[in-house]
Amino acid sequence: MAINNEMLFERTMQSLFGDKAFHIAGQVHTESTRKKWYKKAIIKIIKDIQEIETNTRHKEILAHYSEGALNALAIKPFNEYVLTLNLLRLISAFLGYAGTRSYKVVSPAYFQTPAQQYTQLIMEGGDTDLTNENTISAKIRLIKQLKEEGLSYFKISLILNISEYEVKKLREQL
């Protein structure tokens, strides 16, 4: 591995393993140790792929390239190019690309569970009181703001992903 990639290696592993990967930057120069960390990371990724909600074919593609990356670690002599190419294919599959014609067959969607939002607030050092405003109050406030900006009830319903009727009902509560 090239010089000056020590911290990139450590931070990458910390993103997956937290404090367990603290102070491992120097291990990047030893191929066997680097491979051990790669293996642990790919195994974690393979397990996480099993929890992704997607169609069967997409999950098979994700599994194929993640397992290909894991198998690349067993090749002797170790070829990081094969590993890298499998990981690039895995990334492209995560983004929804399939085949060799760059067709996008799925679209990634990201969301946070309440527990994840709370964790993010703690990480950012912010206010962890999530009870400041309930969702109905927030919708009413947004409807009022969007109506003041001149948007129709129809456009507001599209923005909030609720029916136009519900927008009008909430607007009456102002």
Long-range contacts (C-beta under 8 A, 24 or more apart in sequence): 1-28, 1-29, 1-34, 9-34, 9-37, 12-41, 13-37, 13-41, 16-40, 16-41, 16-44, 16-45, 17-41, 17-44, 31-78, 35-73, 35-78, 38-73, 38-83, 39-70, 39-73, 42-66, 42-69, 42-70, 42-73, 43-70, 45-90, 46-70, 54-106, 55-106, 58-93, 58-98, 58-105, 58-106, 61-93, 61-98, 62-90, 62-93, 62-94, 65-89, 65-90, 65-93, 66-90, 136-170, 139-170, 140-170, 140-171, 140-173, 140-174, 143-167, 143-170, 143-171, 143-174, 144-171, 144-174, 147-171
